[in-house]
């Protein structure tokens, strides 16, 4: 199986697909090639295709869906290699030398494939991401304006003798399509660099490159439009600004995003938490996925009967489950959260990840209060089986 994709999605995508198919046929092999072209994904690989494949070739210079190849022999390479070296790629798979792909959900697929690329090549890919998304607007605008000329070069003008209403509609639709060229170029360059936040800033930068495209009039916008080059610079600036802001605000709490993602991926979960330490030096540099000793199922259910394994700073629960459990009970002052978890958790709807994602700065007096609350809870006989009953 193979996947091909180039930034513009017009030529190299299909050249690589054709070369791989021709080479595989010459070698006596069955092959299916998915193309990620300008009109979208064609000949999409199904789950059954992937399962029966001897291996997968991903010849792509832009983002493609690779999580589906997890656990399969997969070669990640440039689209040019799909054109120039298809036999070498296929033979690598047949010889069993293709690496087994391991997808990390915490790392974007584009980061995995571009980590070793030069700055120049990455800049080129960002640029072509903008150009490839801009082209349909340029092509559509050009065709619509050209069609309006059927009735005459100025048939769109009501003051001209050759005026035609259809020509006017076609001409102005074409102009609208052309007017989107700069915002789309800048927006998708920004998106390629910094995802959705980059897209928003890039789109605004593209509009500012020529405010007249939206009919905006203001003394603040009374400057000479910078046009295509301005939109180009705006796109890269947008991505760069967002990346700088990410670094500048990296100190802010980020662990909830990870937990939300885990909750989305496991639809049966109602409550999810993770580890907390009181020593900042123990925090890892990033998320370290490690399911060893992760608490879930009956083990979590029984552990919760004796100690509070959920921490407010790293726990998310669904509102519906919270309402059904009866919310917090103020009668259990000091350990009402523990009592809530005990009522909310069943044997298959909760998990505590063995992943350290936050730290507390605890004073000695607070540690003593926590110890007292724990002893108080046990003395009151907080037992999970009683709560469930």
Buried (B, 14 or more C-beta within 10 A) or exposed (E): BBBBBBBBBBEBBBBBBBBBBEBBEEEEEEBBBBBBBBEEBEEEBEEEBBEEBBBBBBBBBBBBBBEBBBEBBBBBBBBBBBBBBBBEBBEBBEEEEBEEBEBEBEEEBBEBBBEEBEEEEBBBBBBBBBBBBBBBBBEBBEEBBEBBBEBBEBBBBEEBEEBBEEBBEBBBBBBBBBBBBBBBBBBBBBBBBBEEBBBBBBBBBBBBBBBEBEEEEEEEBEEEBBEBEBBBBBBBBBBBBBBEEEEEEEEEEBBBEBBEEBBEEEEEBBBBBBBBEEEEEEEEEEBEBEEEEBBBEEEBBEBBBEEBBBBEBBBBBBEEBBEEBEEEEEEBEBBEBBBBBBBBBBEBBBBBBBBBBBBBEEEEEEEEEBEEBBEBBEEEEBEBEEBEE
